Amino acid sequence: MPKMKTDSGAKQRIKITGSGKLRRRKAFRGHIMEKKSSVRARRLGRETEIAPGQEKRVKRMLGL
């Protein structure tokens, strides 16, 4: 069987912490920031963990 390839998009977007948690950036921060409140913008700037229901799928994409 051929080797499993990691998903390049996932590889660029998701980091694995030392304890094995998966971290991602939040959406809606790319542009049109003027109309978003500064509180909302700061909240969107923080990284967050991947939802528990998605973890198995994402780990597979990363080849873990």
All heavy atoms as TSV, in Angstrom:
chain	resi	resn	atom	element	x	y	z
A	1	MET	N	N	0.835	-1.198	0.000
A	1	MET	CA	C	0.000	0.000	0.000
A	1	MET	C	C	0.869	1.247	0.000
A	1	MET	O	O	1.941	1.250	0.593
A	1	MET	CB	C	-0.871	0.025	1.247
A	1	MET	CG	C	-2.241	-0.541	1.029
A	1	MET	SD	S	-3.250	-0.365	2.490
A	1	MET	CE	C	-3.959	1.230	2.185
A	2	PRO	N	N	0.396	2.327	-0.648
A	2	PRO	CA	C	1.191	3.567	-0.636
A	2	PRO	C	C	1.153	4.241	0.732
A	2	PRO	O	O	0.287	3.937	1.559
A	2	PRO	CB	C	0.495	4.438	-1.689
A	2	PRO	CG	C	-0.874	3.904	-1.793
A	2	PRO	CD	C	-0.803	2.449	-1.460
A	3	LYS	N	N	2.109	5.140	0.939
A	3	LYS	CA	C	2.165	5.875	2.203
A	3	LYS	C	C	0.997	6.841	2.302
A	3	LYS	O	O	0.493	7.314	1.294
A	3	LYS	CB	C	3.460	6.683	2.270
A	3	LYS	CG	C	4.703	5.853	2.388
A	3	LYS	CD	C	5.886	6.795	2.499
A	3	LYS	CE	C	7.181	6.023	2.557
A	3	LYS	NZ	N	8.341	6.904	2.627
A	4	MET	N	N	0.597	7.144	3.543
A	4	MET	CA	C	-0.434	8.155	3.777
A	4	MET	C	C	0.190	9.521	3.577
A	4	MET	O	O	1.291	9.772	4.064
A	4	MET	CB	C	-0.921	8.082	5.229
A	4	MET	CG	C	-2.045	7.129	5.489
A	4	MET	SD	S	-3.651	7.867	5.211
A	4	MET	CE	C	-3.713	9.120	6.462
A	5	LYS	N	N	-0.478	10.399	2.862
A	5	LYS	CA	C	0.030	11.760	2.698
A	5	LYS	C	C	-0.689	12.680	3.670
A	5	LYS	O	O	-1.896	12.557	3.859
A	5	LYS	CB	C	-0.203	12.242	1.269
A	5	LYS	CG	C	0.670	11.525	0.262
A	5	LYS	CD	C	0.873	12.380	-0.964
A	5	LYS	CE	C	1.901	11.713	-1.849
A	5	LYS	NZ	N	2.216	12.518	-3.003
A	6	THR	N	N	0.070	13.604	4.277
A	6	THR	CA	C	-0.569	14.564	5.170
A	6	THR	C	C	-1.286	15.594	4.310
A	6	THR	O	O	-0.854	15.889	3.198
A	6	THR	CB	C	0.458	15.282	6.055
A	6	THR	OG1	O	1.405	15.916	5.212
A	6	THR	CG2	C	1.151	14.334	6.983
A	7	ASP	N	N	-2.375	16.126	4.822
A	7	ASP	CA	C	-3.133	17.163	4.126
A	7	ASP	C	C	-2.365	18.471	4.278
A	7	ASP	O	O	-2.199	18.976	5.382
A	7	ASP	CB	C	-4.515	17.255	4.769
A	7	ASP	CG	C	-5.425	18.229	4.071
A	7	ASP	OD1	O	-5.061	19.416	3.996
A	7	ASP	OD2	O	-6.500	17.821	3.624
A	8	SER	N	N	-1.867	19.034	3.155
A	8	SER	CA	C	-0.998	20.224	3.248
A	8	SER	C	C	-1.721	21.422	3.828
A	8	SER	O	O	-1.113	22.230	4.530
A	8	SER	CB	C	-0.442	20.627	1.889
A	8	SER	OG	O	-0.523	19.629	0.948
A	9	GLY	N	N	-3.016	21.561	3.550
A	9	GLY	CA	C	-3.779	22.682	4.092
A	9	GLY	C	C	-3.888	22.586	5.600
A	9	GLY	O	O	-3.689	23.560	6.318
A	10	ALA	N	N	-4.165	21.387	6.096
A	10	ALA	CA	C	-4.284	21.173	7.536
A	10	ALA	C	C	-2.928	21.374	8.201
A	10	ALA	O	O	-2.836	21.963	9.280
A	10	ALA	CB	C	-4.811	19.773	7.822
A	11	LYS	N	N	-1.882	20.910	7.551
A	11	LYS	CA	C	-0.526	21.011	8.090
A	11	LYS	C	C	-0.148	22.472	8.332
A	11	LYS	O	O	0.492	22.807	9.319
A	11	LYS	CB	C	0.427	20.369	7.077
A	11	LYS	CG	C	1.885	20.393	7.416
A	11	LYS	CD	C	2.690	19.577	6.397
A	11	LYS	CE	C	2.611	20.187	4.997
A	11	LYS	NZ	N	3.402	19.419	4.019
A	12	GLN	N	N	-0.591	23.362	7.440
A	12	GLN	CA	C	-0.260	24.781	7.557
A	12	GLN	C	C	-1.135	25.500	8.582
A	12	GLN	O	O	-0.727	26.511	9.137
A	12	GLN	CB	C	-0.410	25.472	6.204
A	12	GLN	CG	C	0.636	25.057	5.196
A	12	GLN	CD	C	0.276	25.475	3.783
A	12	GLN	OE1	O	-0.361	26.501	3.577
A	12	GLN	NE2	N	0.655	24.671	2.809
A	13	ARG	N	N	-2.329	24.981	8.833
A	13	ARG	CA	C	-3.289	25.707	9.670
A	13	ARG	C	C	-3.372	25.227	11.110
A	13	ARG	O	O	-3.870	25.937	11.965
A	13	ARG	CB	C	-4.687	25.591	9.050
A	13	ARG	CG	C	-4.842	26.395	7.797
A	13	ARG	CD	C	-6.198	26.118	7.154
A	13	ARG	NE	N	-6.443	27.030	6.065
A	13	ARG	CZ	C	-6.000	26.858	4.833
A	13	ARG	NH1	N	-5.260	25.801	4.541
A	13	ARG	NH2	N	-6.277	27.733	3.891
A	14	ILE	N	N	-2.899	24.009	11.383
A	14	ILE	CA	C	-3.111	23.421	12.700
A	14	ILE	C	C	-1.775	23.114	13.356
A	14	ILE	O	O	-0.888	22.543	12.734
A	14	ILE	CB	C	-3.970	22.151	12.586
A	14	ILE	CG1	C	-5.344	22.523	12.041
A	14	ILE	CG2	C	-4.100	21.457	13.920
A	14	ILE	CD1	C	-6.129	21.386	11.474
A	15	LYS	N	N	-1.664	23.513	14.649
A	15	LYS	CA	C	-0.447	23.226	15.415
A	15	LYS	C	C	-0.775	22.199	16.488
A	15	LYS	O	O	-1.883	22.184	17.024
A	15	LYS	CB	C	0.058	24.503	16.109
A	15	LYS	CG	C	0.761	25.450	15.181
A	15	LYS	CD	C	1.543	26.498	15.951
A	15	LYS	CE	C	0.654	27.451	16.717
A	15	LYS	NZ	N	1.370	28.626	17.239
A	16	ILE	N	N	0.205	21.370	16.808
A	16	ILE	CA	C	0.039	20.393	17.868
A	16	ILE	C	C	0.843	20.881	19.068
A	16	ILE	O	O	2.025	21.192	18.928
A	16	ILE	CB	C	0.537	19.011	17.423
A	16	ILE	CG1	C	-0.153	18.594	16.133
A	16	ILE	CG2	C	0.286	17.987	18.504
A	16	ILE	CD1	C	0.606	17.641	15.305
A	17	THR	N	N	0.198	20.967	20.228
A	17	THR	CA	C	0.892	21.439	21.428
A	17	THR	C	C	1.727	20.299	22.001
A	17	THR	O	O	1.607	19.146	21.567
A	17	THR	CB	C	-0.122	21.895	22.496
A	17	THR	OG1	O	-0.897	20.757	22.886
A	17	THR	CG2	C	-1.025	22.983	21.988
A	18	GLY	N	N	2.532	20.621	22.985
A	18	GLY	CA	C	3.371	19.619	23.626
A	18	GLY	C	C	2.571	18.503	24.265
A	18	GLY	O	O	2.998	17.352	24.280
A	19	SER	N	N	1.381	18.835	24.758
A	19	SER	CA	C	0.546	17.817	25.402
A	19	SER	C	C	-0.331	17.079	24.393
A	19	SER	O	O	-1.141	16.236	24.775
A	19	SER	CB	C	-0.332	18.466	26.474
A	19	SER	OG	O	-1.153	19.447	25.898
A	20	GLY	N	N	-0.210	17.431	23.113
A	20	GLY	CA	C	-0.942	16.711	22.072
A	20	GLY	C	C	-2.263	17.324	21.663
A	20	GLY	O	O	-3.005	16.742	20.878
A	21	LYS	N	N	-2.582	18.516	22.199
A	21	LYS	CA	C	-3.826	19.177	21.803
A	21	LYS	C	C	-3.635	19.813	20.427
A	21	LYS	O	O	-2.524	20.154	20.041
A	21	LYS	CB	C	-4.200	20.259	22.805
A	21	LYS	CG	C	-4.600	19.721	24.151
A	21	LYS	CD	C	-4.881	20.858	25.104
A	21	LYS	CE	C	-5.123	20.337	26.499
A	21	LYS	NZ	N	-5.108	21.433	27.480
A	22	LEU	N	N	-4.742	19.993	19.714
A	22	LEU	CA	C	-4.704	20.611	18.386
A	22	LEU	C	C	-5.198	22.045	18.489
A	22	LEU	O	O	-6.284	22.293	19.027
A	22	LEU	CB	C	-5.590	19.812	17.424
A	22	LEU	CG	C	-5.177	18.356	17.219
A	22	LEU	CD1	C	-6.263	17.601	16.503
A	22	LEU	CD2	C	-3.879	18.267	16.459
A	23	ARG	N	N	-4.420	23.003	17.994
A	23	ARG	CA	C	-4.769	24.422	18.065
A	23	ARG	C	C	-4.984	24.961	16.659
A	23	ARG	O	O	-4.278	24.575	15.728
A	23	ARG	CB	C	-3.654	25.222	18.725
A	23	ARG	CG	C	-3.222	24.720	20.081
A	23	ARG	CD	C	-4.180	25.028	21.174
A	23	ARG	NE	N	-4.136	26.427	21.536
A	23	ARG	CZ	C	-4.999	27.027	22.332
A	23	ARG	NH1	N	-5.966	26.346	22.862
A	23	ARG	NH2	N	-4.897	28.294	22.606
A	24	ARG	N	N	-5.966	25.869	16.521
A	24	ARG	CA	C	-6.234	26.493	15.228
A	24	ARG	C	C	-6.532	27.968	15.415
A	24	ARG	O	O	-6.851	28.404	16.524
A	24	ARG	CB	C	-7.418	25.814	14.551
A	24	ARG	CG	C	-8.718	26.044	15.310
A	24	ARG	CD	C	-9.939	25.637	14.528
A	24	ARG	NE	N	-11.147	25.797	15.326
A	24	ARG	CZ	C	-11.845	26.925	15.428
A	24	ARG	NH1	N	-11.463	28.021	14.807
A	24	ARG	NH2	N	-12.944	26.975	16.159
A	25	ARG	N	N	-6.432	28.729	14.325
A	25	ARG	CA	C	-6.821	30.140	14.352
A	25	ARG	C	C	-8.329	30.239	14.177
A	25	ARG	O	O	-8.944	29.354	13.581
A	25	ARG	CB	C	-6.146	30.881	13.192
A	25	ARG	CG	C	-4.706	31.214	13.436
A	25	ARG	CD	C	-4.154	32.061	12.309
A	25	ARG	NE	N	-4.929	33.292	12.174
A	25	ARG	CZ	C	-4.930	34.052	11.074
A	25	ARG	NH1	N	-4.237	33.702	10.021
A	25	ARG	NH2	N	-5.632	35.174	11.033
A	26	LYS	N	N	-8.906	31.334	14.650
A	26	LYS	CA	C	-10.336	31.537	14.474
A	26	LYS	C	C	-10.616	32.194	13.123
A	26	LYS	O	O	-9.760	32.891	12.586
A	26	LYS	CB	C	-10.894	32.403	15.596
A	26	LYS	CG	C	-10.982	31.632	16.897
A	26	LYS	CD	C	-11.708	32.413	17.953
A	26	LYS	CE	C	-11.824	31.575	19.219
A	26	LYS	NZ	N	-12.205	32.371	20.359
A	27	ALA	N	N	-11.820	31.970	12.621
A	27	ALA	CA	C	-12.232	32.540	11.342
A	27	ALA	C	C	-12.699	33.986	11.529
A	27	ALA	O	O	-12.813	34.463	12.659
A	27	ALA	CB	C	-13.362	31.701	10.759
A	28	PHE	N	N	-12.955	34.683	10.448
A	28	PHE	CA	C	-13.521	36.045	10.413
A	28	PHE	C	C	-12.552	37.123	10.875
A	28	PHE	O	O	-12.969	38.154	11.370
A	28	PHE	CB	C	-14.834	36.133	11.212
A	28	PHE	CG	C	-15.825	35.085	10.811
A	28	PHE	CD1	C	-16.108	34.026	11.665
A	28	PHE	CD2	C	-16.440	35.140	9.578
A	28	PHE	CE1	C	-17.014	33.049	11.288
A	28	PHE	CE2	C	-17.349	34.162	9.198
A	28	PHE	CZ	C	-17.634	33.122	10.053
A	29	ARG	N	N	-11.260	36.894	10.735
A	29	ARG	CA	C	-10.285	37.896	11.150
A	29	ARG	C	C	-9.531	38.443	9.941
A	29	ARG	O	O	-8.729	39.351	10.070
A	29	ARG	CB	C	-9.310	37.234	12.142
A	29	ARG	CG	C	-8.233	38.117	12.729
A	29	ARG	CD	C	-8.818	39.111	13.708
A	29	ARG	NE	N	-7.924	40.246	13.923
A	29	ARG	CZ	C	-6.963	40.315	14.815
A	29	ARG	NH1	N	-6.741	39.283	15.611
A	29	ARG	NH2	N	-6.224	41.378	14.928
A	30	GLY	N	N	-9.783	37.894	8.759
A	30	GLY	CA	C	-8.981	38.217	7.578
A	30	GLY	C	C	-9.134	39.627	7.057
A	30	GLY	O	O	-8.153	40.278	6.706
A	31	HIS	N	N	-10.350	40.130	6.981
A	31	HIS	CA	C	-10.586	41.469	6.416
A	31	HIS	C	C	-11.926	41.989	6.919
A	31	HIS	O	O	-12.586	41.323	7.711
A	31	HIS	CB	C	-10.543	41.417	4.876
A	31	HIS	CG	C	-11.582	40.532	4.275
A	31	HIS	ND1	N	-12.359	40.890	3.216
A	31	HIS	CD2	C	-12.001	39.295	4.609
A	31	HIS	CE1	C	-13.193	39.902	2.917
A	31	HIS	NE2	N	-12.991	38.933	3.740
A	32	ILE	N	N	-12.303	43.189	6.467
A	32	ILE	CA	C	-13.529	43.888	6.926
A	32	ILE	C	C	-13.506	43.990	8.454
A	32	ILE	O	O	-14.454	43.624	9.142
A	32	ILE	CB	C	-14.826	43.192	6.442
A	32	ILE	CG1	C	-14.705	42.738	4.993
A	32	ILE	CG2	C	-16.006	44.145	6.566
A	32	ILE	CD1	C	-15.908	41.958	4.474
A	33	MET	N	N	-12.389	44.487	8.992
A	33	MET	CA	C	-12.255	44.567	10.446
A	33	MET	C	C	-12.851	45.845	11.026
A	33	MET	O	O	-13.113	45.915	12.223
A	33	MET	CB	C	-10.773	44.466	10.843
A	33	MET	CG	C	-10.142	43.104	10.590
A	33	MET	SD	S	-10.991	41.771	11.438
A	33	MET	CE	C	-10.687	42.201	13.127
A	34	GLU	N	N	-13.078	46.863	10.199
A	34	GLU	CA	C	-13.571	48.152	10.708
A	34	GLU	C	C	-14.911	48.022	11.412
A	34	GLU	O	O	-15.134	48.660	12.431
A	34	GLU	CB	C	-13.711	49.161	9.565
A	34	GLU	CG	C	-12.390	49.727	9.113
A	34	GLU	CD	C	-12.569	50.794	8.039
A	34	GLU	OE1	O	-13.696	50.961	7.538
A	34	GLU	OE2	O	-11.578	51.453	7.727
A	35	LYS	N	N	-15.787	47.187	10.880
A	35	LYS	CA	C	-17.128	47.087	11.457
A	35	LYS	C	C	-17.181	46.157	12.665
A	35	LYS	O	O	-18.179	46.124	13.365
A	35	LYS	CB	C	-18.136	46.641	10.398
A	35	LYS	CG	C	-17.901	45.275	9.819
A	35	LYS	CD	C	-19.056	44.833	8.936
A	35	LYS	CE	C	-18.962	45.451	7.571
A	35	LYS	NZ	N	-19.937	44.878	6.634
A	36	LYS	N	N	-16.115	45.405	12.934
A	36	LYS	CA	C	-16.097	44.510	14.081
A	36	LYS	C	C	-15.543	45.259	15.290
A	36	LYS	O	O	-14.573	45.992	15.173
A	36	LYS	CB	C	-15.234	43.274	13.781
A	36	LYS	CG	C	-15.848	42.411	12.690
A	36	LYS	CD	C	-14.935	41.365	12.146
A	36	LYS	CE	C	-15.543	40.764	10.889
A	36	LYS	NZ	N	-14.585	40.074	10.074
A	37	SER	N	N	-16.164	45.054	16.424
A	37	SER	CA	C	-15.727	45.765	17.629
A	37	SER	C	C	-14.341	45.276	18.036
A	37	SER	O	O	-13.944	44.158	17.720
A	37	SER	CB	C	-16.713	45.538	18.765
A	37	SER	OG	O	-16.598	44.218	19.248
A	38	SER	N	N	-13.614	46.135	18.759
A	38	SER	CA	C	-12.254	45.778	19.161
A	38	SER	C	C	-12.256	44.580	20.102
A	38	SER	O	O	-11.342	43.756	20.064
A	38	SER	CB	C	-11.547	46.963	19.793
A	38	SER	OG	O	-12.377	47.567	20.747
A	39	VAL	N	N	-13.300	44.445	20.917
A	39	VAL	CA	C	-13.404	43.290	21.814
A	39	VAL	C	C	-13.521	42.018	20.990
A	39	VAL	O	O	-12.839	41.020	21.241
A	39	VAL	CB	C	-14.636	43.430	22.746
A	39	VAL	CG1	C	-14.829	42.189	23.583
A	39	VAL	CG2	C	-14.489	44.652	23.620
A	40	ARG	N	N	-14.372	42.080	19.975
A	40	ARG	CA	C	-14.562	40.920	19.097
A	40	ARG	C	C	-13.287	40.601	18.330
A	40	ARG	O	O	-12.914	39.433	18.196
A	40	ARG	CB	C	-15.704	41.236	18.128
A	40	ARG	CG	C	-16.078	40.102	17.203
A	40	ARG	CD	C	-17.243	40.540	16.351
A	40	ARG	NE	N	-17.519	39.603	15.295
A	40	ARG	CZ	C	-18.289	39.858	14.247
A	40	ARG	NH1	N	-18.840	41.059	14.119
A	40	ARG	NH2	N	-18.501	38.958	13.327
A	41	ALA	N	N	-12.617	41.636	17.848
A	41	ALA	CA	C	-11.380	41.444	17.084
A	41	ALA	C	C	-10.311	40.774	17.944
A	41	ALA	O	O	-9.619	39.869	17.482
A	41	ALA	CB	C	-10.882	42.774	16.564
A	42	ARG	N	N	-10.178	41.200	19.207
A	42	ARG	CA	C	-9.197	40.578	20.106
A	42	ARG	C	C	-9.550	39.125	20.368
A	42	ARG	O	O	-8.682	38.256	20.403
A	42	ARG	CB	C	-9.131	41.338	21.433
A	42	ARG	CG	C	-8.222	42.542	21.382
A	42	ARG	CD	C	-7.876	43.038	22.767
A	42	ARG	NE	N	-9.049	43.339	23.581
A	42	ARG	CZ	C	-9.732	44.487	23.529
A	42	ARG	NH1	N	-9.379	45.436	22.663
A	42	ARG	NH2	N	-10.746	44.697	24.313
A	43	ARG	N	N	-10.835	38.866	20.555
A	43	ARG	CA	C	-11.277	37.491	20.805
A	43	ARG	C	C	-10.974	36.601	19.607
A	43	ARG	O	O	-10.546	35.452	19.761
A	43	ARG	CB	C	-12.782	37.494	21.105
A	43	ARG	CG	C	-13.354	36.128	21.411
A	43	ARG	CD	C	-14.784	36.202	21.901
A	43	ARG	NE	N	-15.652	37.040	21.116
A	43	ARG	CZ	C	-16.250	36.684	19.974
A	43	ARG	NH1	N	-16.058	35.480	19.468
A	43	ARG	NH2	N	-17.053	37.519	19.337
A	44	LEU	N	N	-11.182	37.129	18.414
A	44	LEU	CA	C	-10.919	36.356	17.200
A	44	LEU	C	C	-9.422	36.162	16.957
A	44	LEU	O	O	-9.029	35.263	16.234
A	44	LEU	CB	C	-11.542	37.052	15.985
A	44	LEU	CG	C	-13.063	37.076	15.932
A	44	LEU	CD1	C	-13.532	37.964	14.805
A	44	LEU	CD2	C	-13.621	35.678	15.779
A	45	GLY	N	N	-8.604	37.003	17.564
A	45	GLY	CA	C	-7.165	36.908	17.370
A	45	GLY	C	C	-6.532	35.755	18.113
A	45	GLY	O	O	-5.452	35.301	17.753
A	46	ARG	N	N	-7.217	35.271	19.158
A	46	ARG	CA	C	-6.655	34.187	19.959
A	46	ARG	C	C	-6.833	32.847	19.258
A	46	ARG	O	O	-7.790	32.646	18.515
A	46	ARG	CB	C	-7.354	34.129	21.314
A	46	ARG	CG	C	-7.090	35.338	22.168
A	46	ARG	CD	C	-7.424	35.087	23.612
A	46	ARG	NE	N	-8.858	34.937	23.856
A	46	ARG	CZ	C	-9.629	35.895	24.330
A	46	ARG	NH1	N	-9.129	37.077	24.582
A	46	ARG	NH2	N	-10.901	35.668	24.553
A	47	GLU	N	N	-5.928	31.931	19.541
A	47	GLU	CA	C	-6.068	30.571	19.019
A	47	GLU	C	C	-7.049	29.810	19.903
A	47	GLU	O	O	-7.284	30.180	21.050
A	47	GLU	CB	C	-4.722	29.860	19.031
A	47	GLU	CG	C	-3.807	30.291	17.928
A	47	GLU	CD	C	-2.605	29.374	17.806
A	47	GLU	OE1	O	-2.302	28.651	18.766
A	47	GLU	OE2	O	-1.981	29.408	16.743
A	48	THR	N	N	-7.607	28.740	19.351
A	48	THR	CA	C	-8.547	27.934	20.106
A	48	THR	C	C	-8.291	26.468	19.802
A	48	THR	O	O	-7.574	26.149	18.855
A	48	THR	CB	C	-9.997	28.320	19.751
A	48	THR	OG1	O	-10.887	27.598	20.576
A	48	THR	CG2	C	-10.335	28.038	18.299
A	49	GLU	N	N	-8.876	25.598	20.615
A	49	GLU	CA	C	-8.706	24.167	20.389
A	49	GLU	C	C	-9.717	23.695	19.359
A	49	GLU	O	O	-10.781	24.277	19.201
A	49	GLU	CB	C	-8.908	23.399	21.690
A	49	GLU	CG	C	-7.748	23.522	22.632
A	49	GLU	CD	C	-7.944	22.713	23.897
A	49	GLU	OE1	O	-8.594	21.649	23.825
A	49	GLU	OE2	O	-7.454	23.156	24.937
A	50	ILE	N	N	-9.374	22.619	18.689
A	50	ILE	CA	C	-10.273	22.018	17.713
A	50	ILE	C	C	-11.374	21.284	18.469
A	50	ILE	O	O	-11.117	20.687	19.524
A	50	ILE	CB	C	-9.470	21.092	16.784
A	50	ILE	CG1	C	-8.665	21.981	15.862
A	50	ILE	CG2	C	-10.354	20.111	16.062
A	50	ILE	CD1	C	-8.058	21.371	14.691
A	51	ALA	N	N	-12.589	21.332	17.940
A	51	ALA	CA	C	-13.742	20.704	18.589
A	51	ALA	C	C	-13.500	19.207	18.759
A	51	ALA	O	O	-12.924	18.568	17.873
A	51	ALA	CB	C	-14.989	20.947	17.755
A	52	PRO	N	N	-13.945	18.644	19.889
A	52	PRO	CA	C	-13.700	17.218	20.152
A	52	PRO	C	C	-14.218	16.295	19.053
A	52	PRO	O	O	-13.605	15.279	18.756
A	52	PRO	CB	C	-14.453	16.960	21.458
A	52	PRO	CG	C	-14.655	18.295	22.070
A	52	PRO	CD	C	-14.660	19.300	20.979
A	53	GLY	N	N	-15.327	16.672	18.430
A	53	GLY	CA	C	-15.893	15.843	17.370
A	53	GLY	C	C	-15.065	15.823	16.101
A	53	GLY	O	O	-15.223	14.920	15.273
A	54	GLN	N	N	-14.198	16.807	15.933
A	54	GLN	CA	C	-13.381	16.906	14.725
A	54	GLN	C	C	-11.996	16.301	14.914
A	54	GLN	O	O	-11.273	16.090	13.944
A	54	GLN	CB	C	-13.191	18.378	14.332
A	54	GLN	CG	C	-14.463	19.151	14.136
A	54	GLN	CD	C	-15.157	18.775	12.845
A	54	GLN	OE1	O	-14.543	18.285	11.914
A	54	GLN	NE2	N	-16.452	19.016	12.792
A	55	GLU	N	N	-11.607	16.046	16.167
A	55	GLU	CA	C	-10.220	15.663	16.455
A	55	GLU	C	C	-9.750	14.442	15.693
A	55	GLU	O	O	-8.660	14.442	15.131
A	55	GLU	CB	C	-10.034	15.446	17.956
A	55	GLU	CG	C	-9.666	16.715	18.667
A	55	GLU	CD	C	-9.289	16.499	20.113
A	55	GLU	OE1	O	-8.663	15.467	20.410
A	55	GLU	OE2	O	-9.641	17.365	20.933
A	56	LYS	N	N	-10.559	13.399	15.647
A	56	LYS	CA	C	-10.147	12.158	14.989
A	56	LYS	C	C	-9.856	12.417	13.515
A	56	LYS	O	O	-8.837	11.973	12.984
A	56	LYS	CB	C	-11.247	11.115	15.148
A	56	LYS	CG	C	-10.864	9.747	14.617
A	56	LYS	CD	C	-11.969	8.738	14.830
A	56	LYS	CE	C	-11.612	7.409	14.210
A	56	LYS	NZ	N	-12.711	6.442	14.305
A	57	ARG	N	N	-10.742	13.163	12.870
A	57	ARG	CA	C	-10.593	13.457	11.444
A	57	ARG	C	C	-9.354	14.301	11.179
A	57	ARG	O	O	-8.594	14.029	10.247
A	57	ARG	CB	C	-11.839	14.177	10.940
A	57	ARG	CG	C	-11.938	14.211	9.436
A	57	ARG	CD	C	-13.202	14.879	9.014
A	57	ARG	NE	N	-13.111	16.308	9.290
A	57	ARG	CZ	C	-13.986	17.198	8.840
A	57	ARG	NH1	N	-15.022	16.811	8.147
A	57	ARG	NH2	N	-13.835	18.470	9.105
A	58	VAL	N	N	-9.130	15.313	12.013
A	58	VAL	CA	C	-7.990	16.214	11.830
A	58	VAL	C	C	-6.672	15.480	12.066
A	58	VAL	O	O	-5.720	15.658	11.321
A	58	VAL	CB	C	-8.118	17.452	12.757
A	58	VAL	CG1	C	-6.870	18.288	12.716
A	58	VAL	CG2	C	-9.326	18.276	12.346
A	59	LYS	N	N	-6.626	14.631	13.092
A	59	LYS	CA	C	-5.412	13.868	13.364
A	59	LYS	C	C	-5.069	12.969	12.179
A	59	LYS	O	O	-3.911	12.803	11.819
A	59	LYS	CB	C	-5.570	13.033	14.629
A	59	LYS	CG	C	-5.387	13.846	15.889
A	59	LYS	CD	C	-5.432	13.009	17.130
A	59	LYS	CE	C	-5.156	13.850	18.349
A	59	LYS	NZ	N	-5.299	13.115	19.590
A	60	ARG	N	N	-6.090	12.425	11.560
A	60	ARG	CA	C	-5.874	11.587	10.375
A	60	ARG	C	C	-5.306	12.407	9.231
A	60	ARG	O	O	-4.426	11.961	8.505
A	60	ARG	CB	C	-7.192	10.977	9.961
A	60	ARG	CG	C	-7.056	9.525	9.564
A	60	ARG	CD	C	-8.370	9.019	9.046
A	60	ARG	NE	N	-8.071	8.401	7.762
A	60	ARG	CZ	C	-8.535	7.218	7.400
A	60	ARG	NH1	N	-9.328	6.563	8.189
A	60	ARG	NH2	N	-8.225	6.715	6.237
A	61	MET	N	N	-5.810	13.637	9.072
A	61	MET	CA	C	-5.307	14.521	8.017
A	61	MET	C	C	-3.826	14.838	8.225
A	61	MET	O	O	-3.086	15.003	7.276
A	61	MET	CB	C	-6.074	15.849	8.013
A	61	MET	CG	C	-7.482	15.764	7.531
A	61	MET	SD	S	-8.297	17.298	7.955
A	61	MET	CE	C	-8.921	17.794	6.385
A	62	LEU	N	N	-3.428	14.932	9.504
A	62	LEU	CA	C	-2.040	15.272	9.836
A	62	LEU	C	C	-1.153	14.035	9.892
A	62	LEU	O	O	0.041	14.143	10.139
A	62	LEU	CB	C	-1.996	16.005	11.180
A	62	LEU	CG	C	-2.696	17.348	11.221
A	62	LEU	CD1	C	-2.750	17.872	12.637
A	62	LEU	CD2	C	-2.012	18.342	10.313
A	63	GLY	N	N	-1.748	12.862	9.705
A	63	GLY	CA	C	-0.962	11.636	9.731
A	63	GLY	C	C	-0.558	11.197	11.116
A	63	GLY	O	O	0.513	10.616	11.302
A	64	LEU	N	N	-1.390	11.507	12.120
A	64	LEU	CA	C	-1.073	11.114	13.502
A	64	LEU	C	C	-1.792	9.843	13.896
A	64	LEU	O	O	-2.822	9.531	13.411
A	64	LEU	CB	C	-1.483	12.248	14.461
A	64	LEU	CG	C	-0.807	13.583	14.230
A	64	LEU	CD1	C	-1.422	14.628	15.131
A	64	LEU	CD2	C	0.670	13.485	14.513
